[in-house]
Amino acid sequence: MISIRPSLPEDGERALEIWACAVDATHDFLSAEDRLAIGAEVADFLPETPMTLAVDASDRALGFMIVDDGSVEALFVDAACHGQGVGKALIEHATRVLGARRLEVNEQNAGARGFYRRMGFREIGRKELDSQGRPYPLIVMELRT
């Protein structure tokens, strides 16, 4: 059973673990240098950032998301839990409870793009660079109405 709850300060380290294993499983397009640099940037802010967690019956975090101003800014699921409904539970909470309607996803992450399409999002634009100015194009998606 998956439950959704806000993060607590003690969830920061687990969120970093989830981020790292999810990225390593799905972002094979990152250069080794960029993976390390991005990991250091994420470690600087993620543990202190308010998040929404998907947790199991023992309250162990399986995935997390960050939603800000109607946009899913991040969604990562422990690679061991891919395909088990964790991402679906998070995105449904984001859209139904938190009012999220937009997101950006790496163009090279075909699995995530397909997931968001199945969840009702459509591609509405493209950015050549990621939010740090790196050459990893982003696809802008919006929830279909």
N, CA, C and O atoms as a GROMACS GRO file, in nm:
protein
  580
    1MET      N    1   0.084  -0.118   0.000
    1MET     CA    2   0.000   0.000   0.000
    1MET      C    3   0.088   0.124   0.000
    1MET      O    4   0.183   0.134   0.078
    2ILE      N    5   0.056   0.217  -0.086
    2ILE     CA    6   0.131   0.342  -0.098
    2ILE      C    7   0.050   0.454  -0.036
    2ILE      O    8  -0.068   0.472  -0.066
    3SER      N    9   0.114   0.530   0.052
    3SER     CA   10   0.054   0.648   0.110
    3SER      C   11   0.133   0.771   0.066
    3SER      O   12   0.251   0.761   0.033
    4ILE      N   13   0.067   0.884   0.067
    4ILE     CA   14   0.131   1.010   0.029
    4ILE      C   15   0.132   1.100   0.152
    4ILE      O   16   0.032   1.114   0.221
    5ARG      N   17   0.247   1.160   0.177
    5ARG     CA   18   0.258   1.253   0.290
    5ARG      C   19   0.363   1.358   0.262
    5ARG      O   20   0.450   1.339   0.177
    6PRO      N   21   0.355   1.471   0.335
    6PRO     CA   22   0.461   1.573   0.323
    6PRO      C   23   0.591   1.521   0.384
    6PRO      O   24   0.590   1.436   0.473
    7SER      N   25   0.701   1.571   0.335
    7SER     CA   26   0.831   1.531   0.389
    7SER      C   27   0.854   1.594   0.526
    7SER      O   28   0.795   1.696   0.561
    8LEU      N   29   0.941   1.529   0.600
    8LEU     CA   30   0.989   1.577   0.730
    8LEU      C   31   1.139   1.600   0.717
    8LEU      O   32   1.201   1.546   0.626
    9PRO      N   33   1.198   1.679   0.806
    9PRO     CA   34   1.343   1.703   0.795
    9PRO      C   35   1.426   1.575   0.789
    9PRO      O   36   1.528   1.572   0.720
   10GLU      N   37   1.385   1.472   0.858
   10GLU     CA   38   1.462   1.348   0.859
   10GLU      C   39   1.450   1.267   0.730
   10GLU      O   40   1.517   1.166   0.715
   11ASP      N   41   1.366   1.309   0.636
   11ASP     CA   42   1.351   1.240   0.508
   11ASP      C   43   1.454   1.280   0.403
   11ASP      O   44   1.461   1.219   0.297
   12GLY      N   45   1.533   1.383   0.431
   12GLY     CA   46   1.626   1.436   0.332
   12GLY      C   47   1.727   1.337   0.280
   12GLY      O   48   1.750   1.331   0.159
   13GLU      N   49   1.787   1.260   0.367
   13GLU     CA   50   1.888   1.163   0.322
   13GLU      C   51   1.827   1.054   0.235
   13GLU      O   52   1.887   1.013   0.136
   14ARG      N   53   1.708   1.008   0.271
   14ARG     CA   54   1.641   0.906   0.189
   14ARG      C   55   1.606   0.963   0.052
   14ARG      O   56   1.617   0.893  -0.049
   15ALA      N   57   1.563   1.089   0.048
   15ALA     CA   58   1.533   1.152  -0.081
   15ALA      C   59   1.657   1.156  -0.169
   15ALA      O   60   1.648   1.132  -0.290
   16LEU      N   61   1.773   1.185  -0.111
   16LEU     CA   62   1.898   1.183  -0.189
   16LEU      C   63   1.927   1.043  -0.244
   16LEU      O   64   1.971   1.029  -0.358
   17GLU      N   65   1.904   0.941  -0.163
   17GLU     CA   66   1.925   0.803  -0.209
   17GLU      C   67   1.833   0.771  -0.326
   17GLU      O   68   1.875   0.714  -0.426
   18ILE      N   69   1.705   0.810  -0.312
   18ILE     CA   70   1.609   0.786  -0.420
   18ILE      C   71   1.652   0.858  -0.546
   18ILE      O   72   1.651   0.800  -0.654
   19TRP      N   73   1.689   0.984  -0.532
   19TRP     CA   74   1.732   1.063  -0.648
   19TRP      C   75   1.848   0.992  -0.719
   19TRP      O   76   1.844   0.973  -0.841
   20ALA      N   77   1.950   0.954  -0.643
   20ALA     CA   78   2.070   0.894  -0.703
   20ALA      C   79   2.037   0.763  -0.776
   20ALA      O   80   2.081   0.744  -0.890
   21CYS      N   81   1.962   0.674  -0.713
   21CYS     CA   82   1.936   0.546  -0.780
   21CYS      C   83   1.841   0.565  -0.898
   21CYS      O   84   1.854   0.494  -0.999
   22ALA      N   85   1.747   0.658  -0.889
   22ALA     CA   86   1.656   0.684  -1.001
   22ALA      C   87   1.732   0.743  -1.120
   22ALA      O   88   1.713   0.700  -1.234
   23VAL      N   89   1.818   0.839  -1.093
   23VAL     CA   90   1.895   0.901  -1.201
   23VAL      C   91   1.990   0.799  -1.264
   23VAL      O   92   2.002   0.793  -1.386
   24ASP      N   93   2.055   0.721  -1.182
   24ASP     CA   94   2.148   0.621  -1.237
   24ASP      C   95   2.075   0.518  -1.322
   24ASP      O   96   2.134   0.462  -1.415
   25ALA      N   97   1.949   0.491  -1.292
   25ALA     CA   98   1.872   0.392  -1.369
   25ALA      C   99   1.810   0.450  -1.496
   25ALA      O  100   1.781   0.375  -1.589
   26THR      N  101   1.789   0.581  -1.501
   26THR     CA  102   1.710   0.638  -1.612
   26THR      C  103   1.781   0.747  -1.692
   26THR      O  104   1.735   0.783  -1.800
   27HIS      N  105   1.891   0.799  -1.641
   27HIS     CA  106   1.955   0.913  -1.707
   27HIS      C  107   2.092   0.874  -1.764
   27HIS      O  108   2.192   0.940  -1.737
   28ASP      N  109   2.095   0.768  -1.842
   28ASP     CA  110   2.222   0.722  -1.899
   28ASP      C  111   2.277   0.819  -2.002
   28ASP      O  112   2.390   0.802  -2.050
   29PHE      N  113   2.200   0.920  -2.038
   29PHE     CA  114   2.244   1.020  -2.133
   29PHE      C  115   2.334   1.126  -2.069
   29PHE      O  116   2.399   1.203  -2.141
   30LEU      N  117   2.340   1.132  -1.936
   30LEU     CA  118   2.426   1.231  -1.870
   30LEU      C  119   2.572   1.191  -1.883
   30LEU      O  120   2.606   1.073  -1.872
   31SER      N  121   2.657   1.288  -1.906
   31SER     CA  122   2.801   1.260  -1.902
   31SER      C  123   2.839   1.233  -1.756
   31SER      O  124   2.770   1.277  -1.664
   32ALA      N  125   2.947   1.162  -1.736
   32ALA     CA  126   2.993   1.131  -1.599
   32ALA      C  127   3.020   1.260  -1.522
   32ALA      O  128   2.986   1.271  -1.404
   33GLU      N  129   3.082   1.358  -1.589
   33GLU     CA  130   3.109   1.487  -1.524
   33GLU      C  131   2.982   1.556  -1.481
   33GLU      O  132   2.972   1.604  -1.368
   34ASP      N  133   2.883   1.560  -1.571
   34ASP     CA  134   2.757   1.627  -1.539
   34ASP      C  135   2.681   1.552  -1.430
   34ASP      O  136   2.619   1.615  -1.344
   35ARG      N  137   2.686   1.419  -1.431
   35ARG     CA  138   2.618   1.342  -1.326
   35ARG      C  139   2.674   1.379  -1.189
   35ARG      O  140   2.598   1.398  -1.094
   36LEU      N  141   2.805   1.388  -1.179
   36LEU     CA  142   2.868   1.425  -1.052
   36LEU      C  143   2.834   1.568  -1.012
   36LEU      O  144   2.802   1.595  -0.896
   37ALA      N  145   2.840   1.660  -1.106
   37ALA     CA  146   2.810   1.800  -1.077
   37ALA      C  147   2.664   1.818  -1.035
   37ALA      O  148   2.635   1.889  -0.939
   38ILE      N  149   2.574   1.753  -1.107
   38ILE     CA  150   2.432   1.764  -1.074
   38ILE      C  151   2.406   1.701  -0.937
   38ILE      O  152   2.329   1.754  -0.857
   39GLY      N  153   2.470   1.589  -0.911
   39GLY     CA  154   2.456   1.524  -0.780
   39GLY      C  155   2.498   1.615  -0.666
   39GLY      O  156   2.433   1.619  -0.562
   40ALA      N  157   2.607   1.688  -0.685
   40ALA     CA  158   2.653   1.782  -0.582
   40ALA      C  159   2.553   1.896  -0.564
   40ALA      O  160   2.526   1.938  -0.451
   41GLU      N  161   2.498   1.946  -0.674
   41GLU     CA  162   2.398   2.054  -0.665
   41GLU      C  163   2.273   2.005  -0.592
   41GLU      O  164   2.219   2.076  -0.506
   42VAL      N  165   2.229   1.886  -0.626
   42VAL     CA  166   2.108   1.830  -0.562
   42VAL      C  167   2.133   1.808  -0.413
   42VAL      O  168   2.045   1.836  -0.331
   43ALA      N  169   2.250   1.760  -0.378
   43ALA     CA  170   2.282   1.737  -0.236
   43ALA      C  171   2.280   1.867  -0.156
   43ALA      O  172   2.255   1.865  -0.035
   44ASP      N  173   2.307   1.980  -0.221
   44ASP     CA  174   2.307   2.109  -0.153
   44ASP      C  175   2.168   2.157  -0.117
   44ASP      O  176   2.151   2.226  -0.016
   45PHE      N  177   2.067   2.123  -0.198
   45PHE     CA  178   1.934   2.179  -0.171
   45PHE      C  179   1.826   2.076  -0.136
   45PHE      O  180   1.734   2.109  -0.062
   46LEU      N  181   1.835   1.956  -0.187
   46LEU     CA  182   1.724   1.862  -0.174
   46LEU      C  183   1.687   1.827  -0.030
   46LEU      O  184   1.568   1.828   0.003
   47PRO      N  185   1.783   1.797   0.058
   47PRO     CA  186   1.741   1.757   0.193
   47PRO      C  187   1.657   1.861   0.268
   47PRO      O  188   1.578   1.825   0.355
   48GLU      N  189   1.673   1.987   0.235
   48GLU     CA  190   1.600   2.094   0.303
   48GLU      C  191   1.473   2.137   0.230
   48GLU      O  192   1.398   2.220   0.281
   49THR      N  193   1.450   2.082   0.113
   49THR     CA  194   1.337   2.125   0.030
   49THR      C  195   1.209   2.053   0.071
   49THR      O  196   1.210   1.931   0.088
   50PRO      N  197   1.100   2.126   0.088
   50PRO     CA  198   0.972   2.059   0.114
   50PRO      C  199   0.932   1.973  -0.005
   50PRO      O  200   0.934   2.018  -0.120
   51MET      N  201   0.898   1.849   0.023
   51MET     CA  202   0.863   1.752  -0.081
   51MET      C  203   0.735   1.681  -0.043
   51MET      O  204   0.687   1.691   0.070
   52THR      N  205   0.682   1.609  -0.138
   52THR     CA  206   0.574   1.515  -0.113
   52THR      C  207   0.630   1.377  -0.136
   52THR      O  208   0.692   1.350  -0.239
   53LEU      N  209   0.609   1.289  -0.040
   53LEU     CA  210   0.665   1.154  -0.047
   53LEU      C  211   0.557   1.050  -0.071
   53LEU      O  212   0.443   1.065  -0.027
   54ALA      N  213   0.594   0.946  -0.142
   54ALA     CA  214   0.516   0.823  -0.149
   54ALA      C  215   0.588   0.726  -0.057
   54ALA      O  216   0.707   0.700  -0.074
   55VAL      N  217   0.515   0.671   0.041
   55VAL     CA  218   0.577   0.582   0.140
   55VAL      C  219   0.503   0.449   0.144
   55VAL      O  220   0.385   0.440   0.107
   56ASP      N  221   0.574   0.346   0.189
   56ASP     CA  222   0.511   0.215   0.204
   56ASP      C  223   0.447   0.204   0.342
   56ASP      O  224   0.442   0.301   0.417
   57ALA      N  225   0.398   0.085   0.375
   57ALA     CA  226   0.326   0.064   0.502
   57ALA      C  227   0.415   0.088   0.624
   57ALA      O  228   0.364   0.118   0.732
   58SER      N  229   0.546   0.075   0.608
   58SER     CA  230   0.638   0.101   0.720
   58SER      C  231   0.692   0.244   0.718
   58SER      O  232   0.787   0.276   0.790
   59ASP      N  233   0.633   0.330   0.636
   59ASP     CA  234   0.669   0.471   0.622
   59ASP      C  235   0.806   0.492   0.558
   59ASP      O  236   0.869   0.596   0.578
   60ARG      N  237   0.852   0.395   0.483
   60ARG     CA  238   0.978   0.412   0.408
   60ARG      C  239   0.946   0.480   0.276
   60ARG      O  240   0.858   0.437   0.202
   61ALA      N  241   1.018   0.588   0.247
   61ALA     CA  242   0.996   0.662   0.124
   61ALA      C  243   1.036   0.578   0.004
   61ALA      O  244   1.144   0.519   0.000
   62LEU      N  245   0.946   0.573  -0.095
   62LEU     CA  246   0.969   0.500  -0.219
   62LEU      C  247   0.991   0.595  -0.336
   62LEU      O  248   1.049   0.558  -0.438
   63GLY      N  249   0.945   0.718  -0.320
   63GLY     CA  250   0.958   0.820  -0.423
   63GLY      C  251   0.922   0.955  -0.365
   63GLY      O  252   0.865   0.964  -0.256
   64PHE      N  253   0.956   1.059  -0.440
   64PHE     CA  254   0.922   1.194  -0.395
   64PHE      C  255   0.897   1.283  -0.515
   64PHE      O  256   0.936   1.252  -0.627
   65MET      N  257   0.830   1.394  -0.488
   65MET     CA  258   0.812   1.496  -0.590
   65MET      C  259   0.817   1.632  -0.523
   65MET      O  260   0.794   1.646  -0.403
   66ILE      N  261   0.847   1.731  -0.604
   66ILE     CA  262   0.844   1.871  -0.563
   66ILE      C  263   0.748   1.941  -0.658
   66ILE      O  264   0.766   1.936  -0.780
   67VAL      N  265   0.647   2.004  -0.603
   67VAL     CA  266   0.548   2.077  -0.683
   67VAL      C  267   0.552   2.222  -0.638
   67VAL      O  268   0.547   2.252  -0.518
   68ASP      N  269   0.561   2.313  -0.735
   68ASP     CA  270   0.565   2.455  -0.705
   68ASP      C  271   0.483   2.531  -0.808
   68ASP      O  272   0.504   2.518  -0.928
   69ASP      N  273   0.390   2.610  -0.760
   69ASP     CA  274   0.312   2.700  -0.846
   69ASP      C  275   0.251   2.627  -0.966
   69ASP      O  276   0.261   2.674  -1.080
   70GLY      N  277   0.188   2.513  -0.941
   70GLY     CA  278   0.120   2.440  -1.047
   70GLY      C  279   0.209   2.358  -1.138
   70GLY      O  280   0.164   2.307  -1.240
   71SER      N  281   0.335   2.344  -1.102
   71SER     CA  282   0.430   2.271  -1.186
   71SER      C  283   0.501   2.161  -1.105
   71SER      O  284   0.547   2.186  -0.993
   72VAL      N  285   0.508   2.042  -1.162
   72VAL     CA  286   0.588   1.936  -1.102
   72VAL      C  287   0.733   1.966  -1.137
   72VAL      O  288   0.775   1.952  -1.252
   73GLU      N  289   0.809   2.008  -1.037
   73GLU     CA  290   0.948   2.047  -1.058
   73GLU      C  291   1.042   1.927  -1.053
   73GLU      O  292   1.152   1.931  -1.110
   74ALA      N  293   1.001   1.821  -0.985
   74ALA     CA  294   1.083   1.700  -0.975
   74ALA      C  295   0.992   1.585  -0.936
   74ALA      O  296   0.898   1.602  -0.858
   75LEU      N  297   1.021   1.467  -0.989
   75LEU     CA  298   0.954   1.344  -0.949
   75LEU      C  299   1.054   1.232  -0.971
   75LEU      O  300   1.098   1.206  -1.083
   76PHE      N  301   1.089   1.164  -0.862
   76PHE     CA  302   1.185   1.055  -0.868
   76PHE      C  303   1.134   0.938  -0.785
   76PHE      O  304   1.084   0.956  -0.674
   77VAL      N  305   1.148   0.819  -0.840
   77VAL     CA  306   1.105   0.697  -0.774
   77VAL      C  307   1.224   0.604  -0.762
   77VAL      O  308   1.301   0.588  -0.857
   78ASP      N  309   1.240   0.542  -0.646
   78ASP     CA  310   1.345   0.443  -0.625
   78ASP      C  311   1.339   0.343  -0.741
   78ASP      O  312   1.233   0.290  -0.772
   79ALA      N  313   1.452   0.318  -0.804
   79ALA     CA  314   1.456   0.229  -0.920
   79ALA      C  315   1.401   0.091  -0.889
   79ALA      O  316   1.345   0.026  -0.977
   80ALA      N  317   1.415   0.046  -0.766
   80ALA     CA  318   1.362  -0.086  -0.728
   80ALA      C  319   1.210  -0.088  -0.726
   80ALA      O  320   1.149  -0.194  -0.721
   81CYS      N  321   1.148   0.030  -0.731
   81CYS     CA  322   1.002   0.040  -0.725
   81CYS      C  323   0.940   0.083  -0.857
   81CYS      O  324   0.819   0.103  -0.864
   82HIS      N  325   1.021   0.097  -0.963
   82HIS     CA  326   0.966   0.136  -1.092
   82HIS      C  327   0.861   0.035  -1.137
   82HIS      O  328   0.879  -0.086  -1.120
   83GLY      N  329   0.752   0.084  -1.194
   83GLY     CA  330   0.647  -0.001  -1.244
   83GLY      C  331   0.552  -0.055  -1.138
   83GLY      O  332   0.473  -0.145  -1.167
   84GLN      N  333   0.560  -0.003  -1.015
   84GLN     CA  334   0.477  -0.054  -0.906
   84GLN      C  335   0.370   0.046  -0.860
   84GLN      O  336   0.308   0.027  -0.755
   85GLY      N  337   0.349   0.152  -0.937
   85GLY     CA  338   0.244   0.247  -0.903
   85GLY      C  339   0.285   0.364  -0.818
   85GLY      O  340   0.201   0.447  -0.783
   86VAL      N  341   0.412   0.374  -0.784
   86VAL     CA  342   0.459   0.484  -0.699
   86VAL      C  343   0.451   0.617  -0.774
   86VAL      O  344   0.396   0.714  -0.721
   87GLY      N  345   0.504   0.622  -0.894
   87GLY     CA  346   0.499   0.744  -0.973
   87GLY      C  347   0.355   0.784  -1.002
   87GLY      O  348   0.321   0.902  -0.997
   88LYS      N  349   0.272   0.686  -1.032
   88LYS     CA  350   0.131   0.714  -1.060
   88LYS      C  351   0.064   0.776  -0.938
   88LYS      O  352  -0.010   0.874  -0.951
   89ALA      N  353   0.089   0.720  -0.820
   89ALA     CA  354   0.030   0.776  -0.698
   89ALA      C  355   0.076   0.920  -0.676
   89ALA      O  356  -0.004   1.005  -0.637
   90LEU      N  357   0.203   0.946  -0.700
   90LEU     CA  358   0.254   1.082  -0.682
   90LEU      C  359   0.193   1.178  -0.782
   90LEU      O  360   0.148   1.286  -0.744
   91ILE      N  361   0.189   1.141  -0.910
   91ILE     CA  362   0.139   1.235  -1.011
   91ILE      C  363  -0.011   1.256  -0.995
   91ILE      O  364  -0.060   1.366  -1.020
   92GLU      N  365  -0.084   1.153  -0.955
   92GLU     CA  366  -0.227   1.173  -0.928
   92GLU      C  367  -0.248   1.269  -0.812
   92GLU      O  368  -0.338   1.352  -0.817
   93HIS      N  369  -0.167   1.257  -0.709
   93HIS     CA  370  -0.175   1.352  -0.597
   93HIS      C  371  -0.140   1.493  -0.644
   93HIS      O  372  -0.205   1.590  -0.606
   94ALA      N  373  -0.037   1.502  -0.725
   94ALA     CA  374   0.006   1.634  -0.776
   94ALA      C  375  -0.106   1.702  -0.852
   94ALA      O  376  -0.129   1.822  -0.835
   95THR      N  377  -0.175   1.627  -0.937
   95THR     CA  378  -0.277   1.689  -1.022
   95THR      C  379  -0.409   1.708  -0.949
   95THR      O  380  -0.475   1.810  -0.967
   96ARG      N  381  -0.447   1.613  -0.868
   96ARG     CA  382  -0.579   1.619  -0.802
   96ARG      C  383  -0.580   1.701  -0.675
   96ARG      O  384  -0.678   1.769  -0.646
   97VAL      N  385  -0.471   1.696  -0.599
   97VAL     CA  386  -0.468   1.763  -0.469
   97VAL      C  387  -0.389   1.893  -0.474
   97VAL      O  388  -0.431   1.993  -0.417
   98LEU      N  389  -0.275   1.891  -0.541
   98LEU     CA  390  -0.186   2.008  -0.542
   98LEU      C  391  -0.207   2.099  -0.662
   98LEU      O  392  -0.145   2.205  -0.670
   99GLY      N  393  -0.292   2.060  -0.755
   99GLY     CA  394  -0.325   2.146  -0.869
   99GLY      C  395  -0.218   2.158  -0.974
   99GLY      O  396  -0.217   2.255  -1.051
  100ALA      N  397  -0.126   2.062  -0.981
  100ALA     CA  398  -0.020   2.067  -1.083
  100ALA      C  399  -0.079   2.044  -1.221
  100ALA      O  400  -0.164   1.958  -1.240
  101ARG      N  401  -0.032   2.123  -1.317
  101ARG     CA  402  -0.079   2.113  -1.455
  101ARG      C  403   0.034   2.109  -1.557
  101ARG      O  404   0.010   2.083  -1.674
  102ARG      N  405   0.158   2.136  -1.513
  102ARG     CA  406   0.271   2.144  -1.606
  102ARG      C  407   0.391   2.071  -1.547
  102ARG      O  408   0.399   2.046  -1.427
  103LEU      N  409   0.484   2.039  -1.636
  103LEU     CA  410   0.611   1.981  -1.595
  103LEU      C  411   0.707   1.988  -1.712
  103LEU      O  412   0.668   2.014  -1.826
  104GLU      N  413   0.833   1.966  -1.682
  104GLU     CA  414   0.937   1.953  -1.784
  104GLU      C  415   1.008   1.822  -1.761
  104GLU      O  416   1.031   1.782  -1.647
  105VAL      N  417   1.043   1.754  -1.868
  105VAL     CA  418   1.108   1.625  -1.860
  105VAL      C  419   1.223   1.622  -1.961
  105VAL      O  420   1.213   1.680  -2.070
  106ASN      N  421   1.330   1.554  -1.924
  106ASN     CA  422   1.442   1.542  -2.017
  106ASN      C  423   1.397   1.472  -2.145
  106ASN      O  424   1.332   1.367  -2.141
  107GLU      N  425   1.431   1.532  -2.258
  107GLU     CA  426   1.394   1.476  -2.387
  107GLU      C  427   1.448   1.334  -2.404
  107GLU      O  428   1.380   1.249  -2.463
  108GLN      N  429   1.567   1.307  -2.353
  108GLN     CA  430   1.629   1.176  -2.370
  108GLN      C  431   1.571   1.069  -2.278
  108GLN      O  432   1.603   0.952  -2.293
  109ASN      N  433   1.486   1.107  -2.184
  109ASN     CA  434   1.427   1.013  -2.090
  109ASN      C  435   1.292   0.964  -2.146
  109ASN      O  436   1.186   1.008  -2.101
  110ALA      N  437   1.299   0.874  -2.243
  110ALA     CA  438   1.180   0.826  -2.313
  110ALA      C  439   1.081   0.759  -2.218
  110ALA      O  440   0.960   0.772  -2.236
  111GLY      N  441   1.131   0.688  -2.120
  111GLY     CA  442   1.043   0.621  -2.024
  111GLY      C  443   0.957   0.720  -1.947
  111GLY      O  444   0.837   0.698  -1.930
  112ALA      N  445   1.019   0.828  -1.901
  112ALA     CA  446   0.944   0.930  -1.827
  112ALA      C  447   0.846   1.002  -1.918
  112ALA      O  448   0.733   1.029  -1.878
  113ARG      N  449   0.888   1.032  -2.038
  113ARG     CA  450   0.796   1.099  -2.132
  113ARG      C  451   0.673   1.012  -2.158
  113ARG      O  452   0.561   1.063  -2.158
  114GLY      N  453   0.692   0.884  -2.178
  114GLY     CA  454   0.580   0.793  -2.198
  114GLY      C  455   0.492   0.783  -2.075
  114GLY      O  456   0.369   0.780  -2.087
  115PHE      N  457   0.552   0.779  -1.959
  115PHE     CA  458   0.475   0.776  -1.834
  115PHE      C  459   0.386   0.898  -1.823
  115PHE      O  460   0.267   0.886  -1.794
  116TYR      N  461   0.442   1.016  -1.845
  116TYR     CA  462   0.362   1.139  -1.833
  116TYR      C  463   0.251   1.144  -1.938
  116TYR      O  464   0.142   1.193  -1.910
  117ARG      N  465   0.278   1.093  -2.057
  117ARG     CA  466   0.172   1.087  -2.158
  117ARG      C  467   0.058   0.997  -2.109
  117ARG      O  468  -0.059   1.032  -2.121
  118ARG      N  469   0.094   0.881  -2.055
  118ARG     CA  470  -0.009   0.790  -2.003
  118ARG      C  471  -0.087   0.853  -1.888
  118ARG      O  472  -0.203   0.818  -1.864
  119MET      N  473  -0.024   0.944  -1.816
  119MET     CA  474  -0.090   1.011  -1.704
  119MET      C  475  -0.172   1.132  -1.749
  119MET      O  476  -0.230   1.201  -1.666
  120GLY      N  477  -0.178   1.157  -1.879
  120GLY     CA  478  -0.264   1.262  -1.931
  120GLY      C  479  -0.195   1.390  -1.971
  120GLY      O  480  -0.263   1.489  -2.002
  121PHE      N  481  -0.064   1.392  -1.973
  121PHE     CA  482   0.009   1.512  -2.013
  121PHE      C  483   0.037   1.507  -2.163
  121PHE      O  484   0.050   1.400  -2.222
  122ARG      N  485   0.046   1.625  -2.223
  122ARG     CA  486   0.081   1.634  -2.365
  122ARG      C  487   0.198   1.730  -2.381
  122ARG      O  488   0.214   1.823  -2.302
  123GLU      N  489   0.276   1.707  -2.483
  123GLU     CA  490   0.393   1.791  -2.509
  123GLU      C  491   0.347   1.922  -2.572
  123GLU      O  492   0.272   1.922  -2.670
  124ILE      N  493   0.392   2.034  -2.516
  124ILE     CA  494   0.352   2.164  -2.569
  124ILE      C  495   0.471   2.252  -2.606
  124ILE      O  496   0.454   2.362  -2.660
  125GLY      N  497   0.592   2.206  -2.577
  125GLY     CA  498   0.708   2.288  -2.610
  125GLY      C  499   0.838   2.215  -2.582
  125GLY      O  500   0.839   2.102  -2.533
  126ARG      N  501   0.946   2.281  -2.615
  126ARG     CA  502   1.080   2.222  -2.600
  126ARG      C  503   1.178   2.332  -2.564
  126ARG      O  504   1.169   2.443  -2.617
  127LYS      N  505   1.271   2.303  -2.474
  127LYS     CA  506   1.379   2.394  -2.439
  127LYS      C  507   1.510   2.325  -2.473
  127LYS      O  508   1.529   2.207  -2.442
  128GLU      N  509   1.600   2.397  -2.536
  128GLU     CA  510   1.728   2.339  -2.580
  128GLU      C  511   1.819   2.300  -2.464
  128GLU      O  512   1.896   2.204  -2.475
  129LEU      N  513   1.811   2.374  -2.353
  129LEU     CA  514   1.901   2.353  -2.239
  129LEU      C  515   1.820   2.322  -2.114
  129LEU      O  516   1.704   2.362  -2.102
  130ASP      N  517   1.883   2.250  -2.021
  130ASP     CA  518   1.816   2.227  -1.894
  130ASP      C  519   1.823   2.353  -1.808
  130ASP      O  520   1.878   2.454  -1.850
  131SER      N  521   1.768   2.346  -1.687
  131SER     CA  522   1.758   2.468  -1.605
  131SER      C  523   1.893   2.518  -1.555
  131SER      O  524   1.902   2.630  -1.507
  132GLN      N  525   1.998   2.437  -1.566
  132GLN     CA  526   2.133   2.482  -1.531
  132GLN      C  527   2.214   2.522  -1.654
  132GLN      O  528   2.333   2.550  -1.644
  133GLY      N  529   2.150   2.525  -1.770
  133GLY     CA  530   2.218   2.565  -1.893
  133GLY      C  531   2.299   2.455  -1.958
  133GLY      O  532   2.381   2.482  -2.045
  134ARG      N  533   2.276   2.331  -1.917
  134ARG     CA  534   2.347   2.218  -1.978
  134ARG      C  535   2.273   2.172  -2.104
  134ARG      O  536   2.154   2.197  -2.119
  135PRO      N  537   2.345   2.105  -2.193
  135PRO     CA  538   2.285   2.065  -2.323
  135PRO      C  539   2.199   1.938  -2.315
  135PRO      O  540   2.220   1.842  -2.389
  136TYR      N  541   2.103   1.939  -2.224
  136TYR     CA  542   2.007   1.830  -2.210
  136TYR      C  543   1.868   1.888  -2.232
  136TYR      O  544   1.807   1.939  -2.138
  137PRO      N  545   1.816   1.879  -2.355
  137PRO     CA  546   1.688   1.941  -2.388
  137PRO      C  547   1.574   1.892  -2.298
  137PRO      O  548   1.571   1.777  -2.254
  138LEU      N  549   1.483   1.983  -2.273
  138LEU     CA  550   1.365   1.954  -2.192
  138LEU      C  551   1.240   1.963  -2.277
  138LEU      O  552   1.228   2.050  -2.363
  139ILE      N  553   1.147   1.873  -2.252
  139ILE     CA  554   1.016   1.878  -2.315
  139ILE      C  555   0.919   1.935  -2.212
  139ILE      O  556   0.910   1.886  -2.099
  140VAL      N  557   0.847   2.039  -2.251
  140VAL     CA  558   0.747   2.101  -2.164
  140VAL      C  559   0.616   2.028  -2.189
  140VAL      O  560   0.572   2.011  -2.303
  141MET      N  561   0.553   1.984  -2.079
  141MET     CA  562   0.427   1.910  -2.092
  141MET      C  563   0.319   1.976  -2.006
  141MET      O  564   0.347   2.039  -1.904
  142GLU      N  565   0.197   1.959  -2.051
  142GLU     CA  566   0.082   2.017  -1.981
  142GLU      C  567  -0.028   1.913  -1.971
  142GLU      O  568  -0.048   1.834  -2.063
  143LEU      N  569  -0.098   1.913  -1.859
  143LEU     CA  570  -0.208   1.820  -1.841
  143LEU      C  571  -0.320   1.853  -1.937
  143LEU      O  572  -0.363   1.968  -1.947
  144ARG      N  573  -0.367   1.752  -2.008
  144ARG     CA  574  -0.479   1.772  -2.100
  144ARG      C  575  -0.603   1.807  -2.020
  144ARG      O  576  -0.623   1.756  -1.910
  145THR      N  577  -0.686   1.894  -2.075
  145THR     CA  578  -0.811   1.930  -2.006
  145THR      C  579  -0.929   1.866  -2.075
  145THR      O  580  -1.042   1.885  -2.031
   0.00000   0.00000   0.00000
